[in-house]
Amino acid sequence: MTLAKARILPTLVVFASAFISACGSDSTGPGSIDSNAALQSLTLALQGTGGVGSPTTPDVSTSLGGVAPFLDQVSVTIDGTSQGMFALGLRETFPVGTCEEGVFIDPLMPPPSGVCTLPPLGVVLILWQSHSATQPPDRMIVIATDAGTTNFDFSATSVDVLPAFALYEEGLDNVWGSLSGNLTSQISATSQTCNLPLPPYAKSATCSIATFDEQGSIVFEPFTLDAPSTQRKTIAIPHQTLHGLWLAITEVQAVPLTMSRMMTGLLGMRLSRLAPHLIPTR
């Protein structure tokens, strides 16, 4: 197991556990419910991730309603079968020269002098199917990636580079983790702004509604800590555009490094803290 995969494994365990406990077994397309109901369903899964700043269900349900006007439905292909899914993106950028060592402070293990690790995986995509506002999604894909073309193959990167990665979940106990593949993401901010509280590591920032131009294909294997499986599942995202948010952090501030902050940062699940406050402004 590479160091990069060892770093990510605890995060995937937590996230997979949240999916297993939250999701149902039905598998219906997005056409059966509207955007507001789909977002209500998504909040139940986001709440299940836990961690610092996890919202309560009423807060999430009320605030995510502002996202509904620009929520998109996209088409993905899962093992050759086309599936319609709701989709939401988030991009988070930092000032040039930002180092993780200067933002997340670990008093027990100070970094060597001169070390600078750039914040990884600044883009998160969530695609999901739901059949009810009162039930978590039936099927969900969460992709932690970055702008440009990213690789999902752990073996193809050095121990110091965190590749893109994804989780796919359907049913009560059917969880898959990314094994290989590529995804190309091009993000453009629009003139429409959004209003949200800042994460603890941001002293100032601006938020814009953004378009996410996506295309790629990811190969998944069963997510398990047991012996490797030979089963594979391929999810292809044909070239298409969806909407989301771009949080451009203009000034950072140091915060103590805790396990939950480390894990949410590695996964790109800053979205789980931001989600209850995604209220676009006209």
N, C-alpha and C positions, 0 to 999 in steps of 0.2 A: 504493500500500500504506500503510495507516495505521500510526502508530507502535506501536499495541498489537499489530497483526499482526506487525510486524517484530520486536517483542520476543519473541513466542511462536514464531516460525518455527524458530530453531535447536533449540528443545526438541522440537518436533514431528518434526524430521528425525532426531534421536537416537532418539526413541521409535519412530518408524516403522521405522527401521533395525533396532532390536531385534526388532520384530515380524516383519519380513521374514525375518530370519535364524533366528528361533526357531520360527515356526509351521509346521504342516503343511498339507496341502491337503484332508484329509478334513473332512466337515461333518456331525457326528452330534450328536444331542441328549444331554442330561445323563443320561438314564435308563440308559445302557449301563455306567456306572461309578458307584461310591459316592462319598460326600463326601470320604473320605480320599484316594482316588485322584485326584479332581478337584483337591484342594488340592496334591497332589504335582505334578500337571501344571502348575498355576498357578505354583508356585515356580520352575519352569524358565523361564517367561516373565519373572518378576520378576527372576531372577538375570541375565537377558539385558540388563536396563536399564543395568547397570554403575553407575559413579559411586562417590562416597564411601560407605563402609560397606556395599557390596554383599556379601551373604552368600554363603557357599559352599553348594553343593547339599546336603551332609549336614545342615548346620545348619538350613537352611530346611525340609527335609523333616521333620526331627524336631520342630521347634517348631510348625509350622503344623498339626500333628495336633490340637492343642488347640482349633482353630477348628471342627473337623468337626461337633461336636454341634449347633451352631446354624446351620450353613451351609444357605442356602435355595436352592430352585429356583424361578425365576420365568419368566413368559411375556412375550416381546417379539414385536413384529410387524415383520418386515423386508420392505419392499416388498409388504406385504399378506399375507405368509406367516408364520404363527405359529411361533416357535422357543422351545423350552425351554432355559434357560441357568442355570448356577450363578451366584450373585450374592453379593457381599461389599461392605460399605460402611465408610468411615472418615470420622469427623469430627474435626477438630482445632481447638480454640478457644484464644484467648489472653486474658490479663488485659485488662480495659478500659484503653484508652489506649496499648496497645502500638503502636509505630511500627516499620516494617521498618528504617528508618534507624538505630534504636537497637539492633537485633538483628544484622543483617548489616552488618558494618563494612567499607567500602571505603576503604582508606587512600589510594588514588590519586585518588579522586573523592569527597571529603566532601560531604554534602548541604548545600544552603543552610540558613541558620539558620531555624528555625521550620517546616521541612517535615516532615510526618508522613504516611506512606503506611501505611494499614491493611493487615495481611496479607490477601492475596486468596485466593479459592477454597478455602474450608476444608473442602469435602466431596469425596471421591473415591468413585466407584462403579466396580466392576469386574464385568463380566458375561462369562461364557465358556462354551464347549463343549469338551469333551475326550473322547477315546475310550480313553486309556491313561494310567496313572500315570507311565509312562516317556517320554511324549512331551509337548511343549508343547501348549497349547490349539489346536484347529483353527479356532476363531473367537473373537474377543474384542472387547469394547467397553469402553473406558476413558473415563469422564466426569469432568471436573474442574468442579465447580459449587460452589454454596453453599446454605445454608439459605434457604427461601423460594422465590420464583419467579425464575429466572435466564434470561437471553437469550443465545443462541448467535450472534447476528449482530454481527460486528465493526463493520460500517458503522453500526450503530445506537447505538454507544457513543462516548464521547469518547476522545481519545488517552491520557488518564490513567486510564481505567477498563478493567480486564481482564475481558472477558465470559467466560461459561462456554464451555467447548470440549470436544470429544470426538474420539476416534479409533476407527474401526471397521476391523478387519482380518479377512480370510478368505483362505485359500490362501497361496501363497508370495510373491506380489507384488501383492496386491489390497488397497491401503490407502486409506482414505477419511478426510477431515477434516470436521468440522462446519462448516456454512455458515449455518444459521439454525435457528430453533425455540425452544422453551421447555421448561423442566423445573421442576416444583414438588417440593421436598424438605422434609419435616418430620421432624426427628430427635428422638427421646425416649430418654433414658438409662433403663436398668433398674437394679434393685438388685444385679445380678451384676457383680462387679468382674473386672478382668483385670490381669495382671502383665507389665510389659514395661520394658526399659531406655529411658531418655529420649533423645530426639534431642539433638544437641549444643547447640541453642539453648534448651532447656528446663532450668531449674534444679530445678524441682519440678512435678509433675503428678499427676492421678488418671486412671485408665482404667476405663471402664464398658462393658459390653455394651449396645448401643443398637439401637433399631428405626428403620428408614429407610422412611418412607412416601413413595412415589414415583409420579409421573404426568407424562407429557409426550410430546413428539414432536420429533425432531431430523432435519433435512435435511442430508445429507452430499454432498460432491463428491469426486472422486478427489484423493488427496493427491499433489501433484506440484509441483515448482518450475518446470515448463514453463508454457506458455500456459494460461489457464483452460479448463476443460472444461465442456461443457454437460450432461454426465451427472450424474444425481442419484440418491440412494438415501435413502429415508425409513425411520427406525426409530422405532416408537412403543412406549412403555412404558405399558401400561394401569395403572390405579390398583391398586397392590399394595404389600405390606410385605415388607421383607427385613431381615436382621440384619447387624450390624457392630460397630465399636468407636468409642467417643467418648473421645479423649484431651483432657482439659481441663488445659491448661498453666496453672499458678497463679503461676509466676515464671519470667521469661526471663533469659537471659544472652547477652551479645554474643559473636558468633563472626566470624572473618574471612570476608569474602565471596570465594568462589572460583567459577569458572565452573560447576562441577558442582553446587555448592550453590544457585547462582542458578537454574539450569535445573530442578533438582528442586523448588525452591520454586515457581517459576512454574507448573509442571505439576501441582502438588499431589501429586507422586509421593513425598511423605514416606512413603507406604505401602510403597515398595520398601525403605526402611530399617527400618521397623517390622515388616514381615511376618514375619521369622524369629522374632519374639518374642511373637507374639499368643497368649498362653497364658492362657485364662480361669481364674479361681479361683472356687471354690464358696463 
